[in-house]
């Protein structure tokens, strides 16, 4: 796990009481990530093992990132997806 991602994940987990979810965000590139491309937009709890098992930016083609979400942001995204 890269140092920067490790710090980012640790920071996200410290605030999980207020922002309990993480969303996988696509990086600023036209080429899909070969590792996470099939999971763009996935939302899981901040302490889900997925985030440790699939770290971001370990591959030179990975520009993905994570963003913390509140419960209300999570609910809004899920409502839009379920339309």
C-alpha positions in Angstrom: 0.0 0.0 0.0 1.5 3.4 -1.0 2.3 5.8 1.8 0.0 8.5 0.4 -3.0 6.1 0.1 -2.3 4.7 3.6 -2.4 8.2 5.1 -5.6 9.0 3.1 -7.3 5.9 4.3 -6.2 6.4 7.9 -7.6 9.9 7.8 -10.9 8.7 6.4 -11.2 6.1 9.1 -10.5 8.6 11.8 -13.7 10.6 10.8 -15.9 7.6 10.1 -18.3 8.5 12.9 -19.3 11.6 10.8 -18.4 10.3 7.4 -18.9 6.5 7.6 -18.7 5.6 3.8 -16.1 5.8 1.1 -16.7 6.0 -2.6 -14.2 5.0 -5.3 -13.6 7.9 -7.6 -12.2 7.7 -11.1 -8.9 9.6 -11.6 -8.3 12.4 -14.1 -7.4 10.2 -17.0 -9.2 9.0 -20.2 -7.9 5.5 -19.8 -9.8 3.4 -17.3 -7.9 2.0 -14.3 -6.9 -1.6 -15.0 -7.5 -2.5 -11.3 -10.5 -0.5 -10.2 -12.2 0.4 -13.5 -15.0 -2.1 -13.0 -15.7 -0.7 -9.5 -16.0 3.1 -10.1 -18.6 4.5 -7.9 -18.6 1.6 -5.4 -19.6 2.8 -1.9 -18.6 0.8 1.1 -18.1 1.5 4.8 -14.8 3.1 5.6 -13.6 0.1 7.5 -14.6 -2.4 4.8 -11.6 -4.8 4.0 -12.0 -3.8 0.3 -10.1 -0.6 0.9 -7.1 -2.5 2.3 -7.3 -5.3 -0.3 -7.5 -3.0 -3.3 -5.3 0.0 -2.6 -5.3 3.0 -4.9 -2.3 4.2 -7.0 -0.2 1.1 -6.6 -0.1 0.7 -10.4 1.3 3.4 -12.7 -2.0 3.4 -14.6 -4.2 3.9 -11.4 -5.2 7.4 -10.7 -8.2 6.5 -8.6 -9.1 8.0 -5.3 -11.5 7.7 -2.4 -13.9 10.3 -1.0 -15.6 10.2 2.4 -19.4 10.4 2.4 -21.9 11.2 5.1 -25.0 9.1 5.7 -27.1 11.7 3.9 -24.8 11.8 0.9 -24.9 8.0 0.8 -28.7 8.0 1.0 -29.0 10.6 -1.8 -26.6 8.6 -4.1 -28.4 5.3 -3.5 -31.8 7.0 -4.1 -30.6 8.4 -7.4 -29.2 5.0 -8.5 -32.4 3.2 -7.6 -34.3 6.0 -9.3 
